[in-house]
Amino acid sequence: MNPSTIFTIAGMTSIGVLGLFLASRAEDPGIQIFGLLLAGLAAFLAFWLVNRLFEPEVVAAEESD
């Protein structure tokens, strides 16, 4: 893993935790929905990153560099 991947994971985790915190403390439905969307976005990015890191074409391209 290169440093940019680590920073992406750290940022994604921070966004997800912030979204869950916003949703848990929300007093109006708009903020709750926004927080849940942030958490959902973080989960989507996590699955996308895992897919990108373990695709055979991407792994082969990184190993040849």
PDB file of N, CA, C and O in Angstrom:
ATOM      1  N   MET A   1       0.851  -1.190   0.000  1.00  0.00           N
ATOM      2  CA  MET A   1       0.000   0.000   0.000  1.00  0.00           C
ATOM      3  C   MET A   1       0.885   1.237   0.000  1.00  0.00           C
ATOM      4  O   MET A   1       1.852   1.334   0.756  1.00  0.00           O
ATOM      5  N   ASN A   2       0.536   2.165  -0.853  1.00  0.00           N
ATOM      6  CA  ASN A   2       1.287   3.407  -0.899  1.00  0.00           C
ATOM      7  C   ASN A   2       0.672   4.440   0.051  1.00  0.00           C
ATOM      8  O   ASN A   2      -0.447   4.253   0.529  1.00  0.00           O
ATOM      9  N   PRO A   3       1.399   5.529   0.324  1.00  0.00           N
ATOM     10  CA  PRO A   3       0.900   6.522   1.291  1.00  0.00           C
ATOM     11  C   PRO A   3      -0.439   7.147   0.909  1.00  0.00           C
ATOM     12  O   PRO A   3      -1.236   7.463   1.793  1.00  0.00           O
ATOM     13  N   SER A   4      -0.705   7.332  -0.373  1.00  0.00           N
ATOM     14  CA  SER A   4      -1.983   7.943  -0.754  1.00  0.00           C
ATOM     15  C   SER A   4      -3.162   7.034  -0.410  1.00  0.00           C
ATOM     16  O   SER A   4      -4.242   7.517  -0.071  1.00  0.00           O
ATOM     17  N   THR A   5      -2.958   5.728  -0.495  1.00  0.00           N
ATOM     18  CA  THR A   5      -4.014   4.791  -0.108  1.00  0.00           C
ATOM     19  C   THR A   5      -4.289   4.873   1.386  1.00  0.00           C
ATOM     20  O   THR A   5      -5.441   4.823   1.816  1.00  0.00           O
ATOM     21  N   ILE A   6      -3.234   4.999   2.168  1.00  0.00           N
ATOM     22  CA  ILE A   6      -3.395   5.097   3.619  1.00  0.00           C
ATOM     23  C   ILE A   6      -4.132   6.379   3.987  1.00  0.00           C
ATOM     24  O   ILE A   6      -5.012   6.355   4.848  1.00  0.00           O
ATOM     25  N   PHE A   7      -3.789   7.502   3.349  1.00  0.00           N
ATOM     26  CA  PHE A   7      -4.486   8.760   3.619  1.00  0.00           C
ATOM     27  C   PHE A   7      -5.946   8.692   3.171  1.00  0.00           C
ATOM     28  O   PHE A   7      -6.824   9.262   3.818  1.00  0.00           O
ATOM     29  N   THR A   8      -6.202   7.999   2.073  1.00  0.00           N
ATOM     30  CA  THR A   8      -7.580   7.831   1.612  1.00  0.00           C
ATOM     31  C   THR A   8      -8.396   7.036   2.622  1.00  0.00           C
ATOM     32  O   THR A   8      -9.536   7.389   2.925  1.00  0.00           O
ATOM     33  N   ILE A   9      -7.815   5.972   3.137  1.00  0.00           N
ATOM     34  CA  ILE A   9      -8.510   5.158   4.137  1.00  0.00           C
ATOM     35  C   ILE A   9      -8.761   5.964   5.402  1.00  0.00           C
ATOM     36  O   ILE A   9      -9.847   5.885   5.977  1.00  0.00           O
ATOM     37  N   ALA A  10      -7.769   6.741   5.846  1.00  0.00           N
ATOM     38  CA  ALA A  10      -7.935   7.555   7.056  1.00  0.00           C
ATOM     39  C   ALA A  10      -9.011   8.617   6.864  1.00  0.00           C
ATOM     40  O   ALA A  10      -9.830   8.835   7.757  1.00  0.00           O
ATOM     41  N   GLY A  11      -9.017   9.272   5.722  1.00  0.00           N
ATOM     42  CA  GLY A  11     -10.038  10.282   5.447  1.00  0.00           C
ATOM     43  C   GLY A  11     -11.426   9.688   5.340  1.00  0.00           C
ATOM     44  O   GLY A  11     -12.401  10.259   5.829  1.00  0.00           O
ATOM     45  N   MET A  12     -11.506   8.533   4.695  1.00  0.00           N
ATOM     46  CA  MET A  12     -12.782   7.847   4.533  1.00  0.00           C
ATOM     47  C   MET A  12     -13.342   7.422   5.889  1.00  0.00           C
ATOM     48  O   MET A  12     -14.542   7.536   6.140  1.00  0.00           O
ATOM     49  N   THR A  13     -12.470   6.938   6.750  1.00  0.00           N
ATOM     50  CA  THR A  13     -12.899   6.539   8.089  1.00  0.00           C
ATOM     51  C   THR A  13     -13.390   7.741   8.878  1.00  0.00           C
ATOM     52  O   THR A  13     -14.399   7.659   9.578  1.00  0.00           O
ATOM     53  N   SER A  14     -12.682   8.855   8.768  1.00  0.00           N
ATOM     54  CA  SER A  14     -13.093  10.077   9.470  1.00  0.00           C
ATOM     55  C   SER A  14     -14.456  10.563   8.988  1.00  0.00           C
ATOM     56  O   SER A  14     -15.295  10.963   9.794  1.00  0.00           O
ATOM     57  N   ILE A  15     -14.675  10.529   7.680  1.00  0.00           N
ATOM     58  CA  ILE A  15     -15.964  10.950   7.126  1.00  0.00           C
ATOM     59  C   ILE A  15     -17.084  10.031   7.606  1.00  0.00           C
ATOM     60  O   ILE A  15     -18.168  10.502   7.951  1.00  0.00           O
ATOM     61  N   GLY A  16     -16.831   8.732   7.629  1.00  0.00           N
ATOM     62  CA  GLY A  16     -17.840   7.782   8.089  1.00  0.00           C
ATOM     63  C   GLY A  16     -18.194   7.966   9.550  1.00  0.00           C
ATOM     64  O   GLY A  16     -19.368   7.926   9.918  1.00  0.00           O
ATOM     65  N   VAL A  17     -17.182   8.168  10.390  1.00  0.00           N
ATOM     66  CA  VAL A  17     -17.432   8.374  11.819  1.00  0.00           C
ATOM     67  C   VAL A  17     -18.152   9.694  12.045  1.00  0.00           C
ATOM     68  O   VAL A  17     -19.060   9.771  12.873  1.00  0.00           O
ATOM     69  N   LEU A  18     -17.757  10.732  11.318  1.00  0.00           N
ATOM     70  CA  LEU A  18     -18.437  12.025  11.430  1.00  0.00           C
ATOM     71  C   LEU A  18     -19.906  11.892  11.028  1.00  0.00           C
ATOM     72  O   LEU A  18     -20.784  12.447  11.688  1.00  0.00           O
ATOM     73  N   GLY A  19     -20.169  11.162   9.956  1.00  0.00           N
ATOM     74  CA  GLY A  19     -21.550  10.952   9.521  1.00  0.00           C
ATOM     75  C   GLY A  19     -22.380  10.211  10.548  1.00  0.00           C
ATOM     76  O   GLY A  19     -23.531  10.566  10.798  1.00  0.00           O
ATOM     77  N   LEU A  20     -21.797   9.180  11.144  1.00  0.00           N
ATOM     78  CA  LEU A  20     -22.531   8.440  12.174  1.00  0.00           C
ATOM     79  C   LEU A  20     -22.762   9.295  13.414  1.00  0.00           C
ATOM     80  O   LEU A  20     -23.816   9.202  14.043  1.00  0.00           O
ATOM     81  N   PHE A  21     -21.783  10.127  13.769  1.00  0.00           N
ATOM     82  CA  PHE A  21     -21.952  11.026  14.911  1.00  0.00           C
ATOM     83  C   PHE A  21     -23.058  12.040  14.632  1.00  0.00           C
ATOM     84  O   PHE A  21     -23.896  12.305  15.494  1.00  0.00           O
ATOM     85  N   LEU A  22     -23.058  12.608  13.423  1.00  0.00           N
ATOM     86  CA  LEU A  22     -24.118  13.559  13.063  1.00  0.00           C
ATOM     87  C   LEU A  22     -25.494  12.900  13.109  1.00  0.00           C
ATOM     88  O   LEU A  22     -26.451  13.480  13.623  1.00  0.00           O
ATOM     89  N   ALA A  23     -25.585  11.693  12.573  1.00  0.00           N
ATOM     90  CA  ALA A  23     -26.881  11.007  12.546  1.00  0.00           C
ATOM     91  C   ALA A  23     -27.365  10.660  13.954  1.00  0.00           C
ATOM     92  O   ALA A  23     -28.564  10.704  14.229  1.00  0.00           O
ATOM     93  N   SER A  24     -26.441  10.318  14.836  1.00  0.00           N
ATOM     94  CA  SER A  24     -26.860   9.923  16.183  1.00  0.00           C
ATOM     95  C   SER A  24     -27.303  11.114  17.025  1.00  0.00           C
ATOM     96  O   SER A  24     -28.139  10.964  17.917  1.00  0.00           O
ATOM     97  N   ARG A  25     -26.750  12.298  16.752  1.00  0.00           N
ATOM     98  CA  ARG A  25     -27.081  13.490  17.540  1.00  0.00           C
ATOM     99  C   ARG A  25     -28.078  14.416  16.843  1.00  0.00           C
ATOM    100  O   ARG A  25     -28.332  15.522  17.320  1.00  0.00           O
ATOM    101  N   ALA A  26     -28.633  13.981  15.742  1.00  0.00           N
ATOM    102  CA  ALA A  26     -29.511  14.845  14.949  1.00  0.00           C
ATOM    103  C   ALA A  26     -30.821  15.129  15.673  1.00  0.00           C
ATOM    104  O   ALA A  26     -31.414  14.259  16.310  1.00  0.00           O
ATOM    105  N   GLU A  27     -31.246  16.376  15.549  1.00  0.00           N
ATOM    106  CA  GLU A  27     -32.543  16.759  16.107  1.00  0.00           C
ATOM    107  C   GLU A  27     -33.567  17.034  15.012  1.00  0.00           C
ATOM    108  O   GLU A  27     -34.741  17.274  15.295  1.00  0.00           O
ATOM    109  N   ASP A  28     -33.118  16.998  13.772  1.00  0.00           N
ATOM    110  CA  ASP A  28     -34.059  17.159  12.665  1.00  0.00           C
ATOM    111  C   ASP A  28     -33.718  16.133  11.582  1.00  0.00           C
ATOM    112  O   ASP A  28     -32.562  15.734  11.444  1.00  0.00           O
ATOM    113  N   PRO A  29     -34.718  15.710  10.821  1.00  0.00           N
ATOM    114  CA  PRO A  29     -34.513  14.619   9.860  1.00  0.00           C
ATOM    115  C   PRO A  29     -33.482  14.931   8.773  1.00  0.00           C
ATOM    116  O   PRO A  29     -32.827  14.020   8.267  1.00  0.00           O
ATOM    117  N   GLY A  30     -33.334  16.201   8.412  1.00  0.00           N
ATOM    118  CA  GLY A  30     -32.377  16.550   7.368  1.00  0.00           C
ATOM    119  C   GLY A  30     -30.944  16.238   7.764  1.00  0.00           C
ATOM    120  O   GLY A  30     -30.175  15.706   6.964  1.00  0.00           O
ATOM    121  N   ILE A  31     -30.586  16.567   8.995  1.00  0.00           N
ATOM    122  CA  ILE A  31     -29.238  16.290   9.477  1.00  0.00           C
ATOM    123  C   ILE A  31     -29.026  14.785   9.629  1.00  0.00           C
ATOM    124  O   ILE A  31     -27.941  14.277   9.347  1.00  0.00           O
ATOM    125  N   GLN A  32     -30.047  14.082  10.067  1.00  0.00           N
ATOM    126  CA  GLN A  32     -29.925  12.632  10.212  1.00  0.00           C
ATOM    127  C   GLN A  32     -29.697  11.975   8.850  1.00  0.00           C
ATOM    128  O   GLN A  32     -28.853  11.089   8.720  1.00  0.00           O
ATOM    129  N   ILE A  33     -30.438  12.402   7.854  1.00  0.00           N
ATOM    130  CA  ILE A  33     -30.266  11.849   6.505  1.00  0.00           C
ATOM    131  C   ILE A  33     -28.880  12.177   5.964  1.00  0.00           C
ATOM    132  O   ILE A  33     -28.229  11.324   5.363  1.00  0.00           O
ATOM    133  N   PHE A  34     -28.426  13.415   6.176  1.00  0.00           N
ATOM    134  CA  PHE A  34     -27.095  13.817   5.720  1.00  0.00           C
ATOM    135  C   PHE A  34     -26.014  12.968   6.385  1.00  0.00           C
ATOM    136  O   PHE A  34     -25.082  12.521   5.717  1.00  0.00           O
ATOM    137  N   GLY A  35     -26.131  12.745   7.685  1.00  0.00           N
ATOM    138  CA  GLY A  35     -25.157  11.924   8.394  1.00  0.00           C
ATOM    139  C   GLY A  35     -25.143  10.493   7.897  1.00  0.00           C
ATOM    140  O   GLY A  35     -24.078   9.901   7.725  1.00  0.00           O
ATOM    141  N   LEU A  36     -26.320   9.936   7.664  1.00  0.00           N
ATOM    142  CA  LEU A  36     -26.388   8.567   7.151  1.00  0.00           C
ATOM    143  C   LEU A  36     -25.841   8.480   5.726  1.00  0.00           C
ATOM    144  O   LEU A  36     -25.228   7.480   5.355  1.00  0.00           O
ATOM    145  N   LEU A  37     -26.063   9.525   4.930  1.00  0.00           N
ATOM    146  CA  LEU A  37     -25.491   9.547   3.576  1.00  0.00           C
ATOM    147  C   LEU A  37     -23.964   9.612   3.624  1.00  0.00           C
ATOM    148  O   LEU A  37     -23.289   8.961   2.826  1.00  0.00           O
ATOM    149  N   LEU A  38     -23.421  10.394   4.556  1.00  0.00           N
ATOM    150  CA  LEU A  38     -21.962  10.440   4.705  1.00  0.00           C
ATOM    151  C   LEU A  38     -21.408   9.069   5.087  1.00  0.00           C
ATOM    152  O   LEU A  38     -20.397   8.630   4.539  1.00  0.00           O
ATOM    153  N   ALA A  39     -22.066   8.400   6.019  1.00  0.00           N
ATOM    154  CA  ALA A  39     -21.624   7.068   6.428  1.00  0.00           C
ATOM    155  C   ALA A  39     -21.754   6.080   5.265  1.00  0.00           C
ATOM    156  O   ALA A  39     -20.883   5.233   5.070  1.00  0.00           O
ATOM    157  N   GLY A  40     -22.831   6.187   4.500  1.00  0.00           N
ATOM    158  CA  GLY A  40     -23.007   5.323   3.336  1.00  0.00           C
ATOM    159  C   GLY A  40     -21.954   5.576   2.271  1.00  0.00           C
ATOM    160  O   GLY A  40     -21.459   4.638   1.645  1.00  0.00           O
ATOM    161  N   LEU A  41     -21.610   6.845   2.064  1.00  0.00           N
ATOM    162  CA  LEU A  41     -20.558   7.187   1.111  1.00  0.00           C
ATOM    163  C   LEU A  41     -19.228   6.591   1.548  1.00  0.00           C
ATOM    164  O   LEU A  41     -18.485   6.062   0.721  1.00  0.00           O
ATOM    165  N   ALA A  42     -18.925   6.671   2.826  1.00  0.00           N
ATOM    166  CA  ALA A  42     -17.677   6.099   3.334  1.00  0.00           C
ATOM    167  C   ALA A  42     -17.650   4.587   3.132  1.00  0.00           C
ATOM    168  O   ALA A  42     -16.613   4.035   2.765  1.00  0.00           O
ATOM    169  N   ALA A  43     -18.764   3.913   3.363  1.00  0.00           N
ATOM    170  CA  ALA A  43     -18.824   2.463   3.156  1.00  0.00           C
ATOM    171  C   ALA A  43     -18.654   2.121   1.674  1.00  0.00           C
ATOM    172  O   ALA A  43     -17.948   1.174   1.329  1.00  0.00           O
ATOM    173  N   PHE A  44     -19.306   2.899   0.797  1.00  0.00           N
ATOM    174  CA  PHE A  44     -19.161   2.675  -0.643  1.00  0.00           C
ATOM    175  C   PHE A  44     -17.707   2.850  -1.074  1.00  0.00           C
ATOM    176  O   PHE A  44     -17.184   2.039  -1.838  1.00  0.00           O
ATOM    177  N   LEU A  45     -17.054   3.903  -0.588  1.00  0.00           N
ATOM    178  CA  LEU A  45     -15.658   4.135  -0.949  1.00  0.00           C
ATOM    179  C   LEU A  45     -14.748   3.031  -0.425  1.00  0.00           C
ATOM    180  O   LEU A  45     -13.761   2.685  -1.074  1.00  0.00           O
ATOM    181  N   ALA A  46     -15.066   2.477   0.735  1.00  0.00           N
ATOM    182  CA  ALA A  46     -14.266   1.374   1.273  1.00  0.00           C
ATOM    183  C   ALA A  46     -14.357   0.154   0.359  1.00  0.00           C
ATOM    184  O   ALA A  46     -13.339  -0.461   0.040  1.00  0.00           O
ATOM    185  N   PHE A  47     -15.567  -0.195  -0.061  1.00  0.00           N
ATOM    186  CA  PHE A  47     -15.720  -1.339  -0.959  1.00  0.00           C
ATOM    187  C   PHE A  47     -15.077  -1.066  -2.319  1.00  0.00           C
ATOM    188  O   PHE A  47     -14.495  -1.970  -2.919  1.00  0.00           O
ATOM    189  N   TRP A  48     -15.176   0.163  -2.807  1.00  0.00           N
ATOM    190  CA  TRP A  48     -14.559   0.512  -4.086  1.00  0.00           C
ATOM    191  C   TRP A  48     -13.044   0.395  -4.000  1.00  0.00           C
ATOM    192  O   TRP A  48     -12.400  -0.097  -4.927  1.00  0.00           O
ATOM    193  N   LEU A  49     -12.474   0.850  -2.883  1.00  0.00           N
ATOM    194  CA  LEU A  49     -11.029   0.793  -2.715  1.00  0.00           C
ATOM    195  C   LEU A  49     -10.540  -0.647  -2.617  1.00  0.00           C
ATOM    196  O   LEU A  49      -9.502  -0.984  -3.187  1.00  0.00           O
ATOM    197  N   VAL A  50     -11.261  -1.493  -1.911  1.00  0.00           N
ATOM    198  CA  VAL A  50     -10.882  -2.904  -1.823  1.00  0.00           C
ATOM    199  C   VAL A  50     -10.957  -3.544  -3.207  1.00  0.00           C
ATOM    200  O   VAL A  50     -10.069  -4.312  -3.578  1.00  0.00           O
ATOM    201  N   ASN A  51     -11.993  -3.242  -3.965  1.00  0.00           N
ATOM    202  CA  ASN A  51     -12.123  -3.775  -5.322  1.00  0.00           C
ATOM    203  C   ASN A  51     -10.963  -3.307  -6.195  1.00  0.00           C
ATOM    204  O   ASN A  51     -10.391  -4.092  -6.952  1.00  0.00           O
ATOM    205  N   ARG A  52     -10.625  -2.041  -6.088  1.00  0.00           N
ATOM    206  CA  ARG A  52      -9.554  -1.473  -6.903  1.00  0.00           C
ATOM    207  C   ARG A  52      -8.197  -2.067  -6.535  1.00  0.00           C
ATOM    208  O   ARG A  52      -7.363  -2.298  -7.411  1.00  0.00           O
ATOM    209  N   LEU A  53      -7.973  -2.313  -5.258  1.00  0.00           N
ATOM    210  CA  LEU A  53      -6.681  -2.835  -4.827  1.00  0.00           C
ATOM    211  C   LEU A  53      -6.477  -4.295  -5.197  1.00  0.00           C
ATOM    212  O   LEU A  53      -5.339  -4.732  -5.368  1.00  0.00           O
ATOM    213  N   PHE A  54      -7.556  -5.058  -5.325  1.00  0.00           N
ATOM    214  CA  PHE A  54      -7.415  -6.485  -5.554  1.00  0.00           C
ATOM    215  C   PHE A  54      -7.864  -6.942  -6.928  1.00  0.00           C
ATOM    216  O   PHE A  54      -7.941  -8.147  -7.170  1.00  0.00           O
ATOM    217  N   GLU A  55      -8.167  -6.014  -7.850  1.00  0.00           N
ATOM    218  CA  GLU A  55      -8.467  -6.409  -9.227  1.00  0.00           C
ATOM    219  C   GLU A  55      -7.192  -6.939  -9.871  1.00  0.00           C
ATOM    220  O   GLU A  55      -6.128  -6.344  -9.698  1.00  0.00           O
ATOM    221  N   PRO A  56      -7.273  -8.031 -10.602  1.00  0.00           N
ATOM    222  CA  PRO A  56      -6.063  -8.607 -11.203  1.00  0.00           C
ATOM    223  C   PRO A  56      -5.331  -7.644 -12.141  1.00  0.00           C
ATOM    224  O   PRO A  56      -4.101  -7.621 -12.157  1.00  0.00           O
ATOM    225  N   GLU A  57      -6.067  -6.851 -12.922  1.00  0.00           N
ATOM    226  CA  GLU A  57      -5.418  -5.936 -13.858  1.00  0.00           C
ATOM    227  C   GLU A  57      -4.638  -4.859 -13.118  1.00  0.00           C
ATOM    228  O   GLU A  57      -3.529  -4.503 -13.518  1.00  0.00           O
ATOM    229  N   VAL A  58      -5.210  -4.346 -12.050  1.00  0.00           N
ATOM    230  CA  VAL A  58      -4.557  -3.279 -11.298  1.00  0.00           C
ATOM    231  C   VAL A  58      -3.330  -3.820 -10.579  1.00  0.00           C
ATOM    232  O   VAL A  58      -2.283  -3.174 -10.565  1.00  0.00           O
ATOM    233  N   VAL A  59      -3.454  -5.002  -9.983  1.00  0.00           N
ATOM    234  CA  VAL A  59      -2.327  -5.605  -9.271  1.00  0.00           C
ATOM    235  C   VAL A  59      -1.193  -5.888 -10.245  1.00  0.00           C
ATOM    236  O   VAL A  59      -0.031  -5.631  -9.929  1.00  0.00           O
ATOM    237  N   ALA A  60      -1.511  -6.415 -11.423  1.00  0.00           N
ATOM    238  CA  ALA A  60      -0.485  -6.712 -12.421  1.00  0.00           C
ATOM    239  C   ALA A  60       0.190  -5.437 -12.908  1.00  0.00           C
ATOM    240  O   ALA A  60       1.403  -5.428 -13.120  1.00  0.00           O
ATOM    241  N   ALA A  61      -0.567  -4.365 -13.089  1.00  0.00           N
ATOM    242  CA  ALA A  61       0.012  -3.102 -13.547  1.00  0.00           C
ATOM    243  C   ALA A  61       0.935  -2.508 -12.492  1.00  0.00           C
ATOM    244  O   ALA A  61       1.984  -1.961 -12.831  1.00  0.00           O
ATOM    245  N   GLU A  62       0.562  -2.607 -11.218  1.00  0.00           N
ATOM    246  CA  GLU A  62       1.403  -2.061 -10.159  1.00  0.00           C
ATOM    247  C   GLU A  62       2.663  -2.899  -9.959  1.00  0.00           C
ATOM    248  O   GLU A  62       3.714  -2.356  -9.618  1.00  0.00           O
ATOM    249  N   GLU A  63       2.572  -4.206 -10.164  1.00  0.00           N
ATOM    250  CA  GLU A  63       3.747  -5.057 -10.007  1.00  0.00           C
ATOM    251  C   GLU A  63       4.738  -4.855 -11.139  1.00  0.00           C
ATOM    252  O   GLU A  63       5.938  -5.037 -10.936  1.00  0.00           O
ATOM    253  N   SER A  64       4.272  -4.486 -12.325  1.00  0.00           N
ATOM    254  CA  SER A  64       5.170  -4.291 -13.458  1.00  0.00           C
ATOM    255  C   SER A  64       5.889  -2.948 -13.400  1.00  0.00           C
ATOM    256  O   SER A  64       6.902  -2.767 -14.076  1.00  0.00           O
ATOM    257  N   ASP A  65       5.386  -2.001 -12.604  1.00  0.00           N
ATOM    258  CA  ASP A  65       6.042  -0.679 -12.499  1.00  0.00           C
ATOM    259  C   ASP A  65       7.276  -0.716 -11.678  1.00  0.00           C
ATOM    260  O   ASP A  65       7.930   0.312 -11.501  1.00  0.00           O
TER     261      ASP A  65
END
